[in-house]
Amino acid sequence: MESNPVLLESKSSPINLLNEMQQLRLLGHLCDVTVSVEYQGVRAEFPAHKAVLAATSKFFKEVFLNEKPVDGPRSNVFLNEVQVADFASFLEFVYTARVEVEEDRVQRMLEIAEKLKCLDLSETCFQLKKQMLESVLLELQNFSESQNSEEESTTRPST
């Protein structure tokens, strides 16, 4: 008697995997790359996992696939002209699929996403910028309509 195949699929596994990778990174466990960033004299180092960076960033994928194993299993990548806070937010996003940033940093996050060729972050920033723009346009439209109704009420002769 032949049995039909069934699909075993976990809805929680992807988020659990991300959470576990984030915990390993935060504790410095199994990290095989250090990313050094520097911007206007401010420098910081971030331990990370090549596989996570390569899976989320075409920039890092190209770097890691083209590197020569000289220094042993752990390697270093240096990024200049990247702000420490922005790279920390980038890392949080690629390890958790979410990050909270101030509205005025969304454009910088889009720029780092484009520089590091991180499509998920680029798309997320683009969608948020679109929502912010639509919100501003709606506010302007409401303001304009309220101004027009005020003008109409003041220019109408009273009977």
MOQUIRA-V745874 format. One record per run of one state. SS is the DSSP state (2 for helix, 1 for strand, 0 for the rest). FROM is the first residue (numbers start at 1). TO is the last residue. If there is no record, write none. Layout:
# MOQUIRA-V745874
ss:SS from:FROM to:TO
ss:SS from:FROM to:TO
This chain:
# MOQUIRA-V745874
ss:0 from:1 to:12
ss:2 from:13 to:27
ss:0 from:28 to:32
ss:1 from:33 to:39
ss:0 from:40 to:41
ss:1 from:42 to:48
ss:0 from:49 to:49
ss:2 from:50 to:56
ss:0 from:57 to:57
ss:2 from:58 to:66
ss:0 from:67 to:74
ss:1 from:75 to:80
ss:0 from:81 to:83
ss:2 from:84 to:96
ss:0 from:97 to:102
ss:2 from:103 to:115
ss:0 from:116 to:118
ss:2 from:119 to:155
ss:0 from:156 to:159
